[in-house]
Structures are given as C-alpha cells and as structure tokens.
Amino acid sequence: METLHFRFDAGSRPLPGAPQLVGVVSSGNLEVLIEPAALNGGCEIEVRTAANGFGATWEAVMRDFHARWQLMDTRICINDMGATPAVVSLRLDQAVESVTGGPP
C-alpha cells in the first residue's frame, strides 16, 4: 500500500453539506469520502492505493480535478484498489456532485 498526500490552495468554492461516501472498494475500484473541513481555504486529498509507483499519475488526476472544481475547505480521502484514472475522475466528480447537487 502507498499513501499519497496532495494539497491545493486558492480554491474558490466551499463545500456545502454533510460528508458523503461514494463508490465501493473492491477489485479495480475505489471509494471517495468527501467532507467540509477548516483548512484555511485549502483542499487536502489523501490517497491510499494498492498500486505503488503511480504518484505522478495521481498528481495529474488530482490537479485536473482541482482545476475543474476549485474546492476550498474540503478534505477528501480516497481508498483505491487499482482504479484507472478515468474511474478516479468519475468517482471524484460523483462525490462532489452528491454534495453540491450538480456540475461546476
């Protein structure tokens, strides 16, 4: 298992509502827990993955996600069992939409 940490500042969209859990950890999938948190305007993402050595890929997916949503004061925890970048992006978008009610 590998644990990766990402932090993005300068977001402009606070996360309303209660924490949400999206997805199921099983072979080739992942779960995303998203919740509001007092992070001085930041968005923190922790990734626990069974696929070691893909830090650069995870960083690219997380940067794309942050550019799309511009979240602030948000904590995201991802538990991954080998999902593809497309599935990761889909689950992240589903998690945010479940809290905000729609796309950016």
N, C-alpha and C positions, 0 to 999 in steps of 0.2 A: 504494500500500500504506500502511496505517496500523498502527501498533503501539501497543497499549494495555497498561497495567500495573495490576494490582489486587493488593492485599494485605489479608488478613483475619487478625485476631488472635483470641485467646481460643477457638481450636478445642479440642476435647477428644478427638479420635480420631486417633491416629498412623497413618500409612500403613505397613502391613507389606509385606514382599516386595520384589521387584525392579521396576525401571521397566517400564512397559507402554506400547505404542503401539496406539491404537485408531482405526479409520477410515482413509480414503484421501482425499488432497486431489485433487479433480477438480471439474468444473463443478458448483457448487451443493452442495459437501460440505466436510468438514473432517477433520483428524486431530488427535488429542489424545495428547500424551506426558505421562504422569504418573509421578512418581518421589519417593521419600523424599528429604528434604534437611534439613540442620540449619539451621532458620530461627527459632530461639528461640520455637517454638510457633506460628509463623505459617504461612499458606498463601499462596503467591505464584502469580499467574496472569499469563502473558504471552500476549496475543492478537495475532497477525499476520493482518490481514484485507485482502482486496481491496475490501471495501465501506467506503468512507470515510464519516465523518459519523454513525456509529451508536453512538458511545461511551455514550450514556445507555441504549440498549437492551442493550448488552453488560454494562454495570454492573448493570442489573436482573437479567439472567440469572445473572451471577456471584454476586450477593448471594443469590438464591434457591438456587443450588447450595450455597453455603457454609452457609446456614441448614439445608439438608437433610442435609448430610454432616458438618459441623463438623470438617473436617480440620485437622490441625496438622502442622508439619514436613513440608510437601508442596509440591513445585514442579510446576506444570502449564504446558505450552506448547501453544498452540492455533494451528494453521495453517488459515486459513479461506479458502474461495473463494466465499463468499456463501450459506452455510447459513442456514436460518431459525432463529429462537430455539428452536423445538421440537426441531429436529435437534441443535442445540448442546447442549441439556439432555440429550437421549438419549445422545449420544456421551460427555458428561462422566460420566453415570451408568454407562455401559458401562465406561469406563476405571476408575472406582473399583471397580466390582463385579469386574472382572477381577483386581484386586489383593487385594481383601478377601474375595471369594467370595460376596458377597450384598448385599442392600439394607441401608440404615441401620437 
